[in-house]
Amino acid sequence: MNTKIEPLQPILAAHLFPKVDGMLIELLRSLATEDWEKQTVSPKWKVKEVAAHLLDTALRGVSIGRDGYVAESPSIHSAADLAAFINRLNAEGVSVYRQLSPAILIALMEVAATSLAEFHASRDPYATAPYGVSWAGEEKSSNWFDTAREFTERWHHQQQIRLAVNKPGIMTRELYYPVLDCFLRALPFAYRAISAQPGTYVQINVSGKCGGSWYLCRAEQEWVLLGEPAGEKASETTIPQEIAWRIFTKGIDRESALGQIKISGDSKLGQHVLGMISIVA
């Protein structure tokens, strides 16, 4: 392939934390008593558990990132080890914070969210983060990618709550497009075992005002994500923006998603994106 490969631009999302978490606080304050116990698309978590998780991860993020406090350093040898460790931490945090009254949980969320936003705003986006973004196959990542990853967590868990209580979603380009762009950085890793003719590319579209197009090009030995098409198109998949975030966060089953997307060209290549997961656990 002779096309010069230009890397995608960094996703600078630190300035968006106050806005998305401000919307979260407003949302939580609006919930009726019965809303807190409504089921979300996350099978194990109701609204109260998702809110508890957002509080827990914000506090842990600031403790580790700002204060350099690491409570434990387990031996991680595989993706399964990492997922098990994260799942345990998440379950422990949810178990504690779901015991709080909504009023106390919201008050603590305000403090935690402010501290988290300040921490991410203080980072050098181009320095190396303490942890790589594992779901993108990176052992080392820049701070900007780690910050964008954390932003996707704040966005998609709030979206789970909104969906459960039938509140309007956060479907603005300012807040949703960076989430999609971050999620789709996992494409080369997700397709790593899929073979294709060098010089061909897979096009992934997210339709709607918040979406766009991403181009996964097959080089000689690997897949490379580009900002524009290069080579010969092998397949094109179009995903409605309403379900894109759910596909990449295990919030919709494959068959339901398959019935709502459009694929042209090589169906195997086009469908493979449905198995891409852009969260750790």
N, C-alpha and C positions, 0 to 999 in steps of 0.2 A: 504494500500500500504506500503510495507516494504522497498522500495528503499530509500536509504538516498538521500535527496535532496540537491544538491550543487547549490548555486546561480550562475547565470552567472557573468562573470567578468565585472567590470566597463568599460565603453567606454571612453578612454582618447583621446579626439579630439582637445584639445586646440592648439596643435602644427600645426594643419592642416589649421587653418584660413588664415595665410599669403599666403599659396599656392593656396587655392581655390579662395580667393579674388584677388590674383595676376592674376589668369586666368580670373576673371570677368573684371578687368580693361582692360586687353588685348583684351577681347571680345568686350567690349563697344567701345574701340578706333577703332576697325575694322569695325564697323557698318556703312553702307551707310545711307544717309538721310532718304530714304524710309523704311529702316529696323526698325527704331524706332516706326513706326506706324503699324507694322505687328501684327496680332492677335496671342495671345498665347493660350495654352490650358486652361488657366484661363479665363472664359467667359467674365468677366468685364474688363480685363486688356490686353492692348497691350504691346509691348516691353517697351515703355517709362514708362508705369505705373509700370511694374515689377521692372525696374531699380530704379524708384522713391521710391518704397516700400523698396528695399534693402538699400537705403540711409537712409530713415526714420527710419527703425528698428535698424540700426547700431547706429545712433545718439541717439535714445531713450534708447537702451541697455546700452550704455556708461553713459548716463545721470543718469539712475536709478542705474545701477550696480556699476559703479566707483564713481560717485558723490553723490549717495544717494538722488537724486532729484526726487521726485514723484509729478507731477503736479496736479494730482487728485486721490482720493481714493474712487471710487464708491462703493456702497453697492452691493456685489456679493453674491447671494443666491443659484445660480444654474449654471449648465453648459451653459444654454441658456443665462443667464445674462452675463457670462464671454465672450461667443461668440459675443454677441451684443456689449459689450464694446470694445473688440479687433477689431471687424469689423469697429466700428466708428473711432477708433484711426487710423487704417490702411487707411480708406477712407480719413480722414483729411490729413494725411501725404502725400498720393499720390496726392491729390488735390493741395497741395502746391508745391511739388518738381517736378511734371511733367511740371510745368511752366518754369523750368530752361532750358537753352540751353544745348545740350549734352556736350559741353566743360566744362561748369560750373558744371554740374551734375557729370561728371567724376572726375573733380578736387576735389570736395567735397567728393566723394566716396573714393578717395585715403586716405584722412585724416581720414574719419570715419572708414574705414576698418582697418587702422593701429591702431587706438585707441581701436577698438573692439577686435582685436587680442591681444593687450597688456593687456587689462582687463582680458580676459579669461585665458591668460597665468599666470596672477598673482593670480588666485583663488586657494584656497585649494580645490582640487577636492572632498575631503571626508567631507567637512563641509556642513552644511545645506543651501540650496539655499533660496533666499527670496520668491520664488514661486515654487509650485509643478508642475510637468509635468501633466497637467490635462487630456490630451488625453490618458495617461497611468493609469488614475485613482488614481494618487498620490496627496494627499494634501500637503505632504512635500517630497522634493526630495534632493538628494545630488547635489552639484555643478557640478560634472562630468556629471550627467544626463541633467541638465539644459544647460551646455555647449554643450553637444552632440546634444541636441534638437536645439539649435541655429545654430549649424553647418549644420544640415539637412535643415534649412531654407536657409542658404547661398548657399548650394549645389542645392537644388531642384528648387529654383527660377532662378538661373543661367541656370539650365537645361531647364527650360521653355523658356528662351530667345534663347538658342541654338537650340531648336527644332523649334521655330518659324522662325528663320532666316536660317535654314538648315545648321547649323555649327555642327561639330563633338561634340558629348556629352562627359561628363566627366566620361567615362566608364573605370576608372582605379580602381583596387582593393584597393589601398591606400586610395582613396577618396570616393568611392561609398560603399564599404563594411561597413564602420562605419555608413553610412546613413541607410542602410538596417537594420543593427543590432539595431540601435536606434528605427527606425520605428516599428520593430517587438517586441520591449519590450511592446507594447500595446496589445499583444495577450491575456494575462490573463484578462485584463479589457474588451476587445472586446468580449470575449467568456463567460463573467460572468453569463449571463442568459441562457446559453446553457448547458443542462444536458448531462451527459455521465456516463458510468459505471466507478467507481473508479478503478484505475489501468490501464486504457487505455490511449493512447496518440494520439495526432494529429501531424502529421509531415508536416511542411511547408518548401518547397524547393524554392530557387530562383536559377534558372539555369544560367549558364554563369560563366566566370572567376571571376566575382566580387561577386558572390552569395555564398550560403551555405545552411545549414539545421538548422531549429529550431524545438524544440520538446516541445509541450504543453501537459503537463501531468495532468490528472484528479486525484486530491487527494480526500479525503473524502468530503470536503466542498468547495473546490475551484480548480481553474486551476493554475498550476505552470509551469513557463517556465524553461526548463532545457537545458543544453549544450549537452546532449546525450540522446538517447532514454531510456525509463524506462517503463516496463509493456508491454501491448499488443497494437499493432498499430490498431487504429480505422479508420483512413483515412490518405491519403497522397495527398498533393496538390503541384504541381510544376508550378511556375510562371516564365516566361522569364524575365531576368533582364531588358530588354528594357522597359517593362511596369510595373514592380513592383513599382517603385517610383510613377508612375502615379496613380496606384490603391490606394495607401495610402495617396495621396494628392488631391483626387477628380479631377484627370486630365484625366480620361477615364471613359466612361459609363460602367455599369455592363455587359451588353450584349456583348460589344466589348471585354471586358476582359475575359468573360466566354469562348468565342470562341478561346482564345489563351492559356488557362491554361489546365493542365491535372489533373484529380482527380481519385483516386482509393479508394475503401472502401466506408464508409458512405459519401454520396454526400452532405447531409445537413451539416455535420461537415466540410467537405472540402470546400464547397462554402462560408461558413460564413466569411472567411477571406476577401472576396471581399468587405464586408461592413465595414472593419476596416479603420478608418481615423486617421492618425498620425499627424494631425495639429489641432490647436484650432478652427479655423474658415475658 
